[in-house]
Amino acid sequence: MISSTSGVCTIVAKNYISFARTLFQSFQKQHPDIRCYVLVIDDWKDYLKPSEEPFEIISLGDIAVPDAEEMAFKYDITEFSTAVKPFLLEYLLVKKGHDKLLYLDPDILVTGSLDGLFKKLDQHDFLITPHLDTDYPEDGLLPDDRHILISGVFNLGFFGIRKSQTSESFLKWWQGKLQTKCVIDHARGYFVDQRFIDLAITLFPGFYFEKDTGYNAAYWNMHSRHLSREADIWKCNGGRLYFFHFSAYKLERPDSISGHANRFNFQNRPDVKPLFDEYHHRLIENGYLKTYQWPYTFGNFADGGKIPYELRGRYRAALKTGVKITDPFRSRDHLEAKLRSIDPGRNQSPFVLSLKRLGRNLTPPFVWEGLSWIKSQCLRIAH
């Protein structure tokens, strides 16, 4: 029997609410008595009715995120929803009184009991799953080892944590990292929250690496996992499949397993197609076609103009100098004027600055800097 102080949570913008519904309906089929929480990072009150959802909704204002507006502007939707993760976990452990928590990405389907994970938290402070248990073949297909090396050894779409002095210290450390460095910038060694866990396992005791292939099956480890179904039970490599992570799956591309992979498709992996079909159907039932169109509150200026990512980067660069810019969401013209007034040169885009450096001095370091930045932007577009 799992303790009533256990909980499970995820994070979404409101346009992803059909994913959260699907996640927790599947979780509650296995664990009807465990409390479920969804942090909705943008304004949702004109769109959702909490009493009709299979989870408790938490608003951004409920958790203690310092300079939340600043974070919402300097990060895009993926970066921001990741950056607030340790703040949500701390809130649930401290304010809601939970002793054990599982975080699951919203694009996960639970297919088996997670009692084994909760029980492992009796002995360990943290649970994480590695991306790989078997290396990729050298066949030129994607994903490959490069993808793992730039994204991190562990996938943080799943994270288990228990209340302890170690976890309290870890969350404060993680919060500090994600407040300023939760970016997708492969060229500089950052990939939202994941790369920091590569450091954390040596800085904090208490990590347990869950290697059972039934947990966190996804496109990145499908080369070492085979699915099957016996009656209503999903299996992986002959054992139970506990949850599958549909990372980068798009309903608009129903014939594609993931936008990040070309190693597999439904023709050479017919074992996974029934599960993807089931997931597709559940998302539609949970309102995907309606809710996916809902606007992201922090995607536009107050005057309606779209916020380009390049401008978020310039805003981040200004913050690093110690400058505070109030009301960044007011308008693009307002923010551009503020940035120019601080330092007309320093706050130009990284691309322009790289070109100027190349023109002044064509030395290898400058060439590398320019090419590294361009590469990071190409990877962002590709992902």
DRENDO-1510 file (C-alpha; in Angstrom, 1 decimal, always signed):
<recs>
REC; n; res; u; v; w
REC; 1; MET; +0.0; +0.0; +0.0 .
REC; 2; ILE; +1.5; +3.3; -1.1 .
REC; 3; SER; +1.4; +6.1; +1.5 .
REC; 4; SER; -1.2; +8.8; +1.1 .
REC; 5; THR; +1.6; +11.3; +1.3 .
REC; 6; SER; +2.7; +10.3; -2.2 .
REC; 7; GLY; +1.9; +12.5; -5.2 .
REC; 8; VAL; +2.5; +12.9; -8.9 .
REC; 9; CYS; +2.7; +16.0; -11.0 .
REC; 10; THR; +3.3; +17.5; -14.4 .
REC; 11; ILE; +3.7; +20.9; -16.0 .
REC; 12; VAL; +1.9; +22.3; -19.1 .
REC; 13; ALA; +0.9; +25.5; -20.8 .
REC; 14; LYS; -2.9; +25.4; -21.2 .
REC; 15; ASN; -2.7; +24.3; -24.9 .
REC; 16; TYR; -1.2; +21.0; -23.7 .
REC; 17; ILE; -4.1; +20.2; -21.3 .
REC; 18; SER; -5.3; +17.3; -23.3 .
REC; 19; PHE; -1.9; +15.6; -22.7 .
REC; 20; ALA; -2.2; +16.2; -19.0 .
REC; 21; ARG; -5.7; +14.7; -19.0 .
REC; 22; THR; -4.6; +11.7; -20.8 .
REC; 23; LEU; -1.6; +11.2; -18.5 .
REC; 24; PHE; -3.6; +11.4; -15.3 .
REC; 25; GLN; -6.5; +9.3; -16.5 .
REC; 26; SER; -4.0; +6.5; -17.3 .
REC; 27; PHE; -2.2; +7.1; -14.0 .
REC; 28; GLN; -5.4; +7.0; -11.9 .
REC; 29; LYS; -6.4; +3.7; -13.5 .
REC; 30; GLN; -3.4; +2.3; -11.7 .
REC; 31; HIS; -3.5; +4.6; -8.6 .
REC; 32; PRO; -6.9; +6.0; -7.9 .
REC; 33; ASP; -6.0; +7.2; -4.4 .
REC; 34; ILE; -2.8; +9.2; -5.2 .
REC; 35; ARG; -3.2; +13.0; -5.6 .
REC; 36; CYS; -2.4; +14.4; -9.0 .
REC; 37; TYR; -1.2; +18.0; -9.8 .
REC; 38; VAL; -0.8; +20.0; -12.9 .
REC; 39; LEU; +1.0; +23.3; -12.9 .
REC; 40; VAL; -0.4; +25.4; -15.7 .
REC; 41; ILE; +2.3; +28.0; -16.4 .
REC; 42; ASP; +0.1; +30.6; -18.2 .
REC; 43; ASP; -3.4; +32.1; -17.7 .
REC; 44; TRP; -6.0; +29.4; -17.7 .
REC; 45; LYS; -9.1; +30.6; -15.8 .
REC; 46; ASP; -11.1; +31.6; -18.9 .
REC; 47; TYR; -10.4; +28.2; -20.4 .
REC; 48; LEU; -10.5; +25.5; -17.7 .
REC; 49; LYS; -13.0; +24.4; -15.0 .
REC; 50; PRO; -10.9; +22.8; -12.2 .
REC; 51; SER; -13.9; +20.7; -10.9 .
REC; 52; GLU; -14.0; +19.0; -14.3 .
REC; 53; GLU; -10.4; +17.9; -14.5 .
REC; 54; PRO; -8.9; +14.7; -13.2 .
REC; 55; PHE; -6.2; +16.6; -11.2 .
REC; 56; GLU; -5.7; +19.6; -9.0 .
REC; 57; ILE; -4.6; +22.7; -11.0 .
REC; 58; ILE; -1.7; +24.8; -9.6 .
REC; 59; SER; -1.2; +28.3; -10.9 .
REC; 60; LEU; +2.2; +30.0; -11.4 .
REC; 61; GLY; +1.3; +32.4; -8.6 .
REC; 62; ASP; +0.9; +29.5; -6.2 .
REC; 63; ILE; +4.6; +28.5; -6.2 .
REC; 64; ALA; +7.5; +30.7; -5.1 .
REC; 65; VAL; +9.2; +31.5; -8.4 .
REC; 66; PRO; +11.4; +34.6; -7.9 .
REC; 67; ASP; +11.0; +37.1; -10.8 .
REC; 68; ALA; +8.4; +34.9; -12.5 .
REC; 69; GLU; +7.6; +37.5; -15.2 .
REC; 70; GLU; +11.3; +37.9; -16.0 .
REC; 71; MET; +11.6; +34.1; -16.4 .
REC; 72; ALA; +8.5; +34.0; -18.5 .
REC; 73; PHE; +10.0; +36.5; -20.9 .
REC; 74; LYS; +13.6; +35.4; -21.2 .
REC; 75; TYR; +12.6; +31.7; -21.8 .
REC; 76; ASP; +10.4; +30.2; -24.5 .
REC; 77; ILE; +7.5; +27.9; -23.7 .
REC; 78; THR; +9.7; +24.8; -23.5 .
REC; 79; GLU; +12.4; +26.4; -21.4 .
REC; 80; PHE; +10.0; +28.1; -19.0 .
REC; 81; SER; +7.9; +25.1; -18.3 .
REC; 82; THR; +11.1; +23.2; -17.6 .
REC; 83; ALA; +12.7; +26.0; -15.5 .
REC; 84; VAL; +9.8; +26.0; -12.9 .
REC; 85; LYS; +10.1; +22.2; -12.3 .
REC; 86; PRO; +12.2; +22.4; -9.1 .
REC; 87; PHE; +9.9; +25.2; -7.7 .
REC; 88; LEU; +6.9; +23.0; -8.2 .
REC; 89; LEU; +8.5; +20.0; -6.5 .
REC; 90; GLU; +9.5; +22.1; -3.5 .
REC; 91; TYR; +6.0; +23.5; -3.3 .
REC; 92; LEU; +4.5; +20.1; -3.2 .
REC; 93; LEU; +7.0; +18.7; -0.7 .
REC; 94; VAL; +6.8; +21.7; +1.6 .
REC; 95; LYS; +3.4; +23.4; +1.2 .
REC; 96; LYS; +1.3; +20.3; +0.3 .
REC; 97; GLY; +3.1; +18.0; +2.7 .
REC; 98; HIS; +4.0; +15.2; +0.4 .
REC; 99; ASP; +6.9; +12.9; +1.3 .
REC; 100; LYS; +7.3; +11.3; -2.1 .
REC; 101; LEU; +6.7; +12.7; -5.6 .
REC; 102; LEU; +6.9; +11.5; -9.1 .
REC; 103; TYR; +7.2; +14.0; -11.9 .
REC; 104; LEU; +6.0; +12.8; -15.3 .
REC; 105; ASP; +6.1; +14.8; -18.6 .
REC; 106; PRO; +2.6; +15.4; -19.9 .
REC; 107; ASP; +3.3; +13.4; -23.1 .
REC; 108; ILE; +3.5; +10.1; -21.1 .
REC; 109; LEU; +1.0; +7.3; -21.0 .
REC; 110; VAL; +1.0; +5.1; -17.8 .
REC; 111; THR; +0.4; +1.5; -18.6 .
REC; 112; GLY; +1.3; -0.3; -15.4 .
REC; 113; SER; +1.5; +0.2; -11.7 .
REC; 114; LEU; +4.2; +2.6; -10.4 .
REC; 115; ASP; +4.2; +1.1; -6.9 .
REC; 116; GLY; +7.8; -0.1; -7.5 .
REC; 117; LEU; +9.0; +3.5; -8.0 .
REC; 118; PHE; +7.3; +4.8; -4.9 .
REC; 119; LYS; +8.8; +2.0; -2.9 .
REC; 120; LYS; +12.3; +2.8; -4.2 .
REC; 121; LEU; +11.8; +6.2; -2.7 .
REC; 122; ASP; +11.8; +4.6; +0.7 .
REC; 123; GLN; +15.5; +4.0; +0.2 .
REC; 124; HIS; +16.7; +6.7; -2.2 .
REC; 125; ASP; +16.3; +10.5; -2.4 .
REC; 126; PHE; +16.0; +10.6; -6.2 .
REC; 127; LEU; +15.0; +8.3; -9.1 .
REC; 128; ILE; +16.1; +8.9; -12.7 .
REC; 129; THR; +16.2; +6.9; -15.9 .
REC; 130; PRO; +19.1; +6.9; -18.4 .
REC; 131; HIS; +18.3; +7.5; -22.0 .
REC; 132; LEU; +20.1; +4.3; -23.0 .
REC; 133; ASP; +20.8; +0.8; -21.8 .
REC; 134; THR; +22.3; -0.3; -25.1 .
REC; 135; ASP; +24.4; +1.8; -27.5 .
REC; 136; TYR; +23.2; +2.6; -31.0 .
REC; 137; PRO; +24.4; +0.8; -34.0 .
REC; 138; GLU; +26.8; +2.8; -36.2 .
REC; 139; ASP; +24.4; +3.0; -39.2 .
REC; 140; GLY; +24.1; +6.8; -39.7 .
REC; 141; LEU; +20.5; +6.9; -38.5 .
REC; 142; LEU; +19.0; +9.1; -35.8 .
REC; 143; PRO; +19.0; +9.2; -32.9 .
REC; 144; ASP; +22.6; +8.4; -32.3 .
REC; 145; ASP; +25.1; +8.8; -29.6 .
REC; 146; ARG; +25.6; +12.5; -30.5 .
REC; 147; HIS; +22.0; +13.2; -29.5 .
REC; 148; ILE; +22.5; +11.7; -26.1 .
REC; 149; LEU; +25.8; +13.5; -25.5 .
REC; 150; ILE; +24.3; +16.9; -26.2 .
REC; 151; SER; +21.0; +16.3; -24.4 .
REC; 152; GLY; +22.3; +14.6; -21.3 .
REC; 153; VAL; +22.8; +11.0; -20.0 .
REC; 154; PHE; +19.4; +11.0; -18.2 .
REC; 155; ASN; +15.9; +11.9; -19.4 .
REC; 156; LEU; +14.2; +14.3; -17.1 .
REC; 157; GLY; +10.7; +13.5; -18.4 .
REC; 158; PHE; +10.6; +11.3; -15.4 .
REC; 159; PHE; +11.9; +12.3; -12.0 .
REC; 160; GLY; +11.3; +10.8; -8.5 .
REC; 161; ILE; +12.1; +12.6; -5.3 .
REC; 162; ARG; +11.5; +12.2; -1.6 .
REC; 163; LYS; +11.5; +14.8; +1.2 .
REC; 164; SER; +14.9; +14.9; +2.9 .
REC; 165; GLN; +17.7; +17.3; +3.8 .
REC; 166; THR; +19.6; +16.2; +0.7 .
REC; 167; SER; +16.6; +16.8; -1.6 .
REC; 168; GLU; +16.0; +20.2; +0.0 .
REC; 169; SER; +19.6; +21.2; -0.8 .
REC; 170; PHE; +19.4; +19.7; -4.3 .
REC; 171; LEU; +16.2; +21.6; -5.2 .
REC; 172; LYS; +17.8; +24.9; -4.1 .
REC; 173; TRP; +20.8; +24.2; -6.2 .
REC; 174; TRP; +18.7; +23.1; -9.2 .
REC; 175; GLN; +16.5; +26.2; -8.9 .
REC; 176; GLY; +19.6; +28.4; -9.0 .
REC; 177; LYS; +20.8; +26.7; -12.2 .
REC; 178; LEU; +17.4; +26.9; -14.0 .
REC; 179; GLN; +16.7; +30.5; -13.1 .
REC; 180; THR; +19.4; +31.6; -15.4 .
REC; 181; LYS; +20.6; +28.7; -17.6 .
REC; 182; CYS; +17.5; +26.7; -18.6 .
REC; 183; VAL; +18.1; +27.2; -22.3 .
REC; 184; ILE; +18.4; +25.0; -25.4 .
REC; 185; ASP; +21.9; +26.0; -26.4 .
REC; 186; HIS; +23.8; +22.9; -27.4 .
REC; 187; ALA; +26.8; +24.8; -28.6 .
REC; 188; ARG; +27.4; +26.2; -25.1 .
REC; 189; GLY; +26.6; +22.9; -23.4 .
REC; 190; TYR; +23.1; +23.6; -22.1 .
REC; 191; PHE; +19.9; +21.7; -22.7 .
REC; 192; VAL; +17.2; +22.9; -20.3 .
REC; 193; ASP; +17.3; +21.0; -17.1 .
REC; 194; GLN; +18.9; +17.7; -18.2 .
REC; 195; ARG; +22.6; +18.5; -18.5 .
REC; 196; PHE; +22.6; +19.7; -14.9 .
REC; 197; ILE; +21.6; +16.2; -13.7 .
REC; 198; ASP; +24.9; +14.9; -15.2 .
REC; 199; LEU; +26.6; +17.1; -12.6 .
REC; 200; ALA; +24.1; +16.5; -9.8 .
REC; 201; ILE; +24.8; +12.7; -9.6 .
REC; 202; THR; +28.3; +13.5; -8.4 .
REC; 203; LEU; +27.4; +16.5; -6.2 .
REC; 204; PHE; +24.5; +14.9; -4.3 .
REC; 205; PRO; +24.2; +11.4; -2.8 .
REC; 206; GLY; +21.0; +9.4; -3.0 .
REC; 207; PHE; +20.4; +9.0; -6.8 .
REC; 208; TYR; +19.1; +5.7; -8.0 .
REC; 209; PHE; +19.3; +4.9; -11.7 .
REC; 210; GLU; +16.2; +2.9; -12.7 .
REC; 211; LYS; +17.2; +0.6; -15.6 .
REC; 212; ASP; +14.2; -1.6; -15.9 .
REC; 213; THR; +13.3; -1.3; -19.6 .
REC; 214; GLY; +9.6; -1.0; -18.8 .
REC; 215; TYR; +10.1; +2.6; -17.5 .
REC; 216; ASN; +10.3; +5.6; -19.8 .
REC; 217; ALA; +10.3; +3.7; -23.0 .
REC; 218; ALA; +10.6; +6.2; -25.9 .
REC; 219; TYR; +12.0; +6.9; -29.4 .
REC; 220; TRP; +15.5; +7.3; -28.0 .
REC; 221; ASN; +15.7; +3.7; -26.6 .
REC; 222; MET; +13.4; +1.8; -29.0 .
REC; 223; HIS; +16.4; +0.0; -30.5 .
REC; 224; SER; +16.6; -2.0; -27.3 .
REC; 225; ARG; +12.9; -2.3; -26.5 .
REC; 226; HIS; +10.2; -4.4; -28.1 .
REC; 227; LEU; +6.5; -4.0; -27.1 .
REC; 228; SER; +3.8; -6.6; -27.0 .
REC; 229; ARG; +0.3; -6.9; -25.6 .
REC; 230; GLU; -1.3; -9.8; -23.7 .
REC; 231; ALA; -5.0; -9.2; -23.2 .
REC; 232; ASP; -5.1; -5.6; -21.7 .
REC; 233; ILE; -1.5; -5.7; -20.4 .
REC; 234; TRP; +1.3; -3.9; -22.3 .
REC; 235; LYS; +4.7; -5.5; -22.1 .
REC; 236; CYS; +8.2; -4.5; -22.9 .
REC; 237; ASN; +11.0; -7.1; -23.6 .
REC; 238; GLY; +8.8; -9.7; -22.0 .
REC; 239; GLY; +8.2; -7.8; -18.7 .
REC; 240; ARG; +5.7; -5.1; -17.9 .
REC; 241; LEU; +5.6; -1.8; -19.7 .
REC; 242; TYR; +5.0; +0.8; -17.0 .
REC; 243; PHE; +4.9; +4.0; -19.0 .
REC; 244; PHE; +5.7; +5.1; -22.5 .
REC; 245; HIS; +7.0; +8.6; -23.3 .
REC; 246; PHE; +5.6; +10.0; -26.6 .
REC; 247; SER; +8.3; +12.6; -26.9 .
REC; 248; ALA; +8.1; +14.8; -30.1 .
REC; 249; TYR; +5.1; +12.9; -31.3 .
REC; 250; LYS; +2.7; +15.1; -33.3 .
REC; 251; LEU; -0.9; +14.3; -34.0 .
REC; 252; GLU; -0.5; +16.3; -37.2 .
REC; 253; ARG; +2.1; +13.7; -38.4 .
REC; 254; PRO; +0.3; +10.4; -37.4 .
REC; 255; ASP; +2.7; +8.3; -39.5 .
REC; 256; SER; +5.8; +9.6; -37.7 .
REC; 257; ILE; +7.0; +8.1; -34.4 .
REC; 258; SER; +9.0; +11.2; -33.5 .
REC; 259; GLY; +10.3; +14.3; -35.2 .
REC; 260; HIS; +13.7; +13.6; -33.8 .
REC; 261; ALA; +14.2; +10.2; -35.3 .
REC; 262; ASN; +14.4; +8.4; -38.6 .
REC; 263; ARG; +15.7; +5.1; -37.3 .
REC; 264; PHE; +12.2; +3.7; -36.8 .
REC; 265; ASN; +8.7; +4.0; -38.4 .
REC; 266; PHE; +5.5; +2.1; -38.1 .
REC; 267; GLN; +6.5; -0.2; -41.0 .
REC; 268; ASN; +9.6; -1.5; -39.4 .
REC; 269; ARG; +8.2; -1.3; -35.8 .
REC; 270; PRO; +4.6; -2.6; -36.1 .
REC; 271; ASP; +4.9; -3.6; -32.4 .
REC; 272; VAL; +4.5; +0.1; -31.3 .
REC; 273; LYS; +1.8; +1.2; -33.7 .
REC; 274; PRO; -1.2; -0.1; -31.6 .
REC; 275; LEU; +0.0; +1.9; -28.6 .
REC; 276; PHE; +0.5; +5.1; -30.7 .
REC; 277; ASP; -3.0; +4.6; -32.1 .
REC; 278; GLU; -4.4; +4.3; -28.6 .
REC; 279; TYR; -2.6; +7.4; -27.5 .
REC; 280; HIS; -3.8; +9.3; -30.5 .
REC; 281; HIS; -7.4; +8.4; -29.8 .
REC; 282; ARG; -7.1; +9.3; -26.2 .
REC; 283; LEU; -5.8; +12.8; -27.0 .
REC; 284; ILE; -8.6; +13.4; -29.4 .
REC; 285; GLU; -11.1; +12.3; -26.8 .
REC; 286; ASN; -9.5; +14.7; -24.3 .
REC; 287; GLY; -10.1; +17.7; -26.4 .
REC; 288; TYR; -6.8; +18.0; -28.3 .
REC; 289; LEU; -8.3; +19.6; -31.5 .
REC; 290; LYS; -9.8; +22.4; -29.4 .
REC; 291; THR; -7.3; +23.0; -26.6 .
REC; 292; TYR; -4.1; +22.8; -28.8 .
REC; 293; GLN; -5.2; +26.1; -30.4 .
REC; 294; TRP; -5.4; +27.9; -27.1 .
REC; 295; PRO; -2.9; +30.8; -27.1 .
REC; 296; TYR; +0.2; +30.9; -24.9 .
REC; 297; THR; +0.0; +33.9; -22.6 .
REC; 298; PHE; +3.7; +34.6; -22.7 .
REC; 299; GLY; +4.1; +34.2; -26.5 .
REC; 300; ASN; +3.0; +37.7; -27.4 .
REC; 301; PHE; +3.5; +41.3; -26.3 .
REC; 302; ALA; +0.6; +43.1; -24.7 .
REC; 303; ASP; -0.1; +44.8; -28.0 .
REC; 304; GLY; -0.5; +41.4; -29.7 .
REC; 305; GLY; +2.9; +41.2; -31.4 .
REC; 306; LYS; +4.7; +37.8; -31.4 .
REC; 307; ILE; +7.8; +37.7; -29.2 .
REC; 308; PRO; +10.7; +36.4; -31.3 .
REC; 309; TYR; +13.2; +34.1; -29.6 .
REC; 310; GLU; +16.1; +36.3; -30.7 .
REC; 311; LEU; +14.6; +39.1; -28.6 .
REC; 312; ARG; +14.3; +36.8; -25.6 .
REC; 313; GLY; +18.0; +36.1; -26.0 .
REC; 314; ARG; +18.9; +39.8; -26.0 .
REC; 315; TYR; +16.8; +40.3; -22.9 .
REC; 316; ARG; +18.6; +37.5; -21.2 .
REC; 317; ALA; +22.0; +39.1; -22.2 .
REC; 318; ALA; +20.9; +42.4; -20.7 .
REC; 319; LEU; +19.8; +40.7; -17.4 .
REC; 320; LYS; +23.3; +39.1; -17.1 .
REC; 321; THR; +24.8; +42.6; -16.9 .
REC; 322; GLY; +22.7; +43.3; -13.8 .
REC; 323; VAL; +20.2; +45.5; -15.5 .
REC; 324; LYS; +16.5; +45.3; -14.6 .
REC; 325; ILE; +14.0; +46.0; -17.4 .
REC; 326; THR; +10.5; +46.4; -16.1 .
REC; 327; ASP; +7.4; +45.4; -18.1 .
REC; 328; PRO; +9.2; +43.6; -20.9 .
REC; 329; PHE; +5.8; +42.4; -22.3 .
REC; 330; ARG; +4.6; +45.9; -23.0 .
REC; 331; SER; +5.6; +46.0; -26.7 .
REC; 332; ARG; +8.5; +45.2; -29.0 .
REC; 333; ASP; +9.3; +48.9; -29.6 .
REC; 334; HIS; +9.3; +49.5; -25.8 .
REC; 335; LEU; +11.7; +46.7; -25.2 .
REC; 336; GLU; +14.0; +47.4; -28.2 .
REC; 337; ALA; +14.3; +51.0; -27.0 .
REC; 338; LYS; +15.2; +49.8; -23.4 .
REC; 339; LEU; +17.8; +47.4; -24.8 .
REC; 340; ARG; +19.4; +50.1; -27.0 .
REC; 341; SER; +19.5; +52.5; -24.2 .
REC; 342; ILE; +21.5; +50.1; -22.0 .
REC; 343; ASP; +24.2; +49.3; -24.6 .
REC; 344; PRO; +23.6; +49.7; -28.3 .
REC; 345; GLY; +26.4; +47.2; -29.1 .
REC; 346; ARG; +26.1; +44.6; -26.4 .
REC; 347; ASN; +22.5; +44.0; -27.0 .
REC; 348; GLN; +22.6; +43.3; -30.7 .
REC; 349; SER; +21.7; +39.8; -31.6 .
REC; 350; PRO; +24.4; +37.1; -31.2 .
REC; 351; PHE; +24.4; +36.5; -34.9 .
REC; 352; VAL; +25.2; +40.2; -35.7 .
REC; 353; LEU; +27.9; +40.3; -33.1 .
REC; 354; SER; +29.5; +37.2; -34.4 .
REC; 355; LEU; +29.6; +38.6; -38.0 .
REC; 356; LYS; +31.2; +41.8; -36.7 .
REC; 357; ARG; +33.8; +39.8; -34.8 .
REC; 358; LEU; +34.5; +37.8; -37.9 .
REC; 359; GLY; +35.0; +40.9; -39.9 .
REC; 360; ARG; +37.4; +42.4; -37.4 .
REC; 361; ASN; +39.5; +39.4; -36.8 .
REC; 362; LEU; +39.2; +36.1; -38.7 .
REC; 363; THR; +40.9; +34.0; -36.1 .
REC; 364; PRO; +39.8; +30.5; -35.3 .
REC; 365; PRO; +38.2; +31.3; -31.9 .
REC; 366; PHE; +35.9; +33.9; -33.6 .
REC; 367; VAL; +35.1; +31.5; -36.4 .
REC; 368; TRP; +34.2; +28.8; -33.9 .
REC; 369; GLU; +32.0; +31.1; -31.9 .
REC; 370; GLY; +30.1; +32.2; -35.0 .
REC; 371; LEU; +29.7; +28.7; -36.3 .
REC; 372; SER; +28.7; +27.4; -32.9 .
REC; 373; TRP; +25.9; +29.9; -32.5 .
REC; 374; ILE; +24.6; +29.2; -36.0 .
REC; 375; LYS; +24.7; +25.5; -35.3 .
REC; 376; SER; +22.7; +25.9; -32.0 .
REC; 377; GLN; +20.0; +27.8; -33.9 .
REC; 378; CYS; +19.8; +25.2; -36.6 .
REC; 379; LEU; +19.5; +22.5; -34.0 .
REC; 380; ARG; +16.7; +24.5; -32.3 .
REC; 381; ILE; +14.8; +24.8; -35.6 .
REC; 382; ALA; +15.3; +21.1; -36.2 .
REC; 383; HIS; +14.0; +20.1; -32.8 .
</recs>
